[in-house]
Amino acid sequence: MASAIIGGLVAEGLAPERIEVVEPAEAARAALQARWGIAAQALPGPQLRGADLVVWAVKPQVFREAALQVRPLTAEALHLSVAAGIRSSSIAQWLGTERVVRAMPNTPALIGRGISALFARTAVGAQERQRIEQLLAPTGETLWVEREQDLDAVTALSGSGPAYVFYLLEAMTEAGVHLGLGPAQAHRLALATVAGAAELARRSDEPPQVLRQRVTSKGGTTHAAIEVLERAGVVGHFGHAIAAAGERARELGDEFGTSH
């Protein structure tokens, strides 16, 4: 997600020298220099004092430690977190500021086709919300939620969602091969079908249920397939799977987001 944001900023004309990055990994720092001309630092330092917007793209288990290091340098900044599970109350306490926004993005952000759900603490004003939207615009769509707890559901649905689609692509490709197609043929057909169906649903004013019914003639091939899926309880299993992801998101908040 950090790469998607950086790439978007550079593409929009922001000079690389105006982007300060703290990256402990030497290989990643070298990649930032090679790709965008950004001289990243291994540790936070005085260069962060001038930052008016800080993006937190860190692993949940190291967020607290990193925040406490940065806190003395960024008291006046607006903070955006894309770390999964860490609640804004914890982030605000660690950083000593209420100007905190949480985002739950997904991996299609890497190609500008993602969606990020956003939650802002009450100290974040309308102009600051707009600024966050502008920052994330190159990564795809944004959607504000008014209750922070909804981000757990977002994590389960759209944050983890690309993996569900990839899982479906795996299953469709494997089934195509089993029916006699070559692996490359099956993969191409599955990929084009999923992409095309998603785009059709996006452009249509009708709900997915109606779109599905239109290609499901009673007694036909699609009907035969849907009957098998319904007998297997696929919809219910999907519901249980997404609920499990949401529960894990809540657990991450408890596990790594404690304020002490």
N, C-alpha and C positions, 0 to 999 in steps of 0.2 A: 504494500500500500504506500509506503514511503517513496518507492521508486515511481509509482503512478503519479503521486502528487508532485514530486520533483520534475518529472518529465512534462507534466502539464504546465507547471510554472515556467520552465525553460521554453516550451513551445509557444507560450503566450508572450515571450519577450523579456522575462525577468532575467537580469544578468546573474550568472552563476555565483559571482562574488558576493551577491546579496543574500545568498542562501547559506546559512550556517548549519552544518551537520555534525552531530556527535556520533561516531561509529567505532566501537571498541575493536572490531575485527579488521585486521590489516588488509586482508584481501578485499573486503568490501570497500574500504577507503580507497584502495587503488582503482577499483572498478568505478567509483564515483568520479575520480579524477579523470580516468580515461574516457568515460562516457559523456560527462557533462562539464568537466573542468572545475569540479567542486573540490576544494581542498578541505576534506573533512578532518576533524580532530578526534583523537582517541578518548579524550576526557573533556568534560565541560569546563569552560574557562571564561575569562573576562569578555571574550567575543560575544557571549550570549547576553550581556547587559543591554545591548541595543535592540534586542529582539522584541517586536510588538506582537508576534504570533508564534507560538511554539506548538509543534505537532509531536505528539507522543506515539511513536510506532515501535513499541517495545514489548517484550514478552511479559505476561502478567506477573510472573514470579520475580522479576527484577524491577518492576515499576517503582515500588516504594523506595528502594535504595537509590535508584536513579533520580527520582523526584527530590529526595532530601539533598542530593548533591547540587541540583539545579536551583532549588528554592531561593537561595540568597541572590541569585542572578536575574531572576525573571518575575519579580513581584508585580511589575506593572504590565505584564504581557497577558494576552488572551491565550488560553490553552485549549487545544483540541486533542482528544485522546481517541486513538483507533485500536486500543488494546482491549481484547475481548474480556468481558466479565468484571473489570474493575469499575466499581461504582463511583459516581462523581463526588459523593460525600468523602470518600477516602482520598480521591485525587485532590480535592479542595483542601483537605486537612494537611496532606503531605506537602502541598505547594504553598499553603498559606494565602490562598486567594479563592474567591467564589466565582471568578470569571472562567468557568470551565464548561466545555461542550464535549459530550461523548458521541462518537460515531460508530456505527456498526456497518462496515462496508462488506463487499464480497469480491472475489478474485476477478470477475470480468472488468473490474476497474482498471486492470492492466491494459485493456484495449479500449478504454473509454466507454464500456457498455455495462458498467456496474450500477448498483444502487446502494446508497448509504442512508441508513436511518439515523436521525440526529436528535439528541436531547440536550437542552441547555438549562443550566441552573438559572435561578431568577435574576442574578446579577448581570447576566448577559443580555445586552440590549438588542433592539431590532437591527441596528446598523451592523452590530457584530455578528448577528445571525446571517445577515446578508453577505458579510465578508466570508464567513465559513462556506456558504453556498457557492460563492465565486471561486474559492480555493478548490473546492471539490468538483466544480463543473466539468473540468476535463476528464474526470474519472467516470462520469455518467450522471444518473439521476440522484436527487436527494429527497428525503421525506422526513418531516419533523414529527416527533411523537411528544405528547405532553406529559406522559408518565414514564419515568425512567424504567420501571419494571417491564414495560413493553419491549425494551431492547433485548430482554432474554428471549421473548417470542420471535423478535426479528432475527436474532442470532440463529435460532433454530430453523426459521423458514428461509430467509434469503442469505444469511451469512454462511450457513452450511449448505444451502440449497444447490450451488453448483455441483457439489459432490453427488447429490442425488441424481442430477441430470447425467453426469459422467457415468454413474452406476447404471442408469437406464441405457446409455449408449453401449456400454460393455455388454449388457444382456441382449440388446437387439443385435449387435454384431455377432455375438456368439451363436445366437439363434439362426442368423442368416447363414453362417458357416455350416451349422448343423444341417441346414436344408440344402446345402450343396454349393453355395456361393463361395468365391474366394474371399479371404480375409479382407483384402483391400476393397473389393466390391461391396462387401457387407458393411464395412466401416463407412464408406462413402455414402451409401444409401441411408444408413442410420443417421449419420451426421446431418445430411441434407434434410431428412425428414423432420428431425427434432428442431433444427434451425428454422425450417419453413413453417412448421406448425406453430412455433412460438411467435414468429413474425405475423402469421395470419391472425392469431389470437390477439396480438398487440393492436393490429389495425382494425379489428372487428369491434362493433358495439355489442355483440352478443356474448353471453357468458360461455365458458368452456364446455359446460354441459350441453348447451344447444349445438355448438360446433361439433361436438362428439356425436350427438344423435344424428346429425345430418349425414355423417359418413358411416352410420351403423344401420344398414338395411336389415330388417328381420330376416333371418335365414341366410344371410350373406357371410362373407369371409370375416369382416370386421366384427360382426355379431358373435361369431364363433369364438373369436379371440377374447372379446370383452366378457363373455360368459365364463370363460376359464379364469380370468382375472377376478371376477366378482365371486366365484365359488371359492377362490383362494383367499378372499378377504384382503385384497391388496390395498384398498382404500383405508381399511382399519389399521393395517400394518404400517402404512405410511404415517397415519396419525400417531401411532405409538412411537415410531422412530423419531418424528419431529418433536414429540413431547419429551423424549429422552434427551434430545439435544438441548431443549429449553431448560430441563432440570440440571443438566451439566453446566449450562451457562450460569445458573443461579449458584451452583456449587463453587464455580470459579470465583464469583463475587465474594462468597464467604471465605474461601480458602486463601485468596491472595489480596483481597480488598480490605482486610481489617485495618482499622486505624488505631495504631498504638505506637 
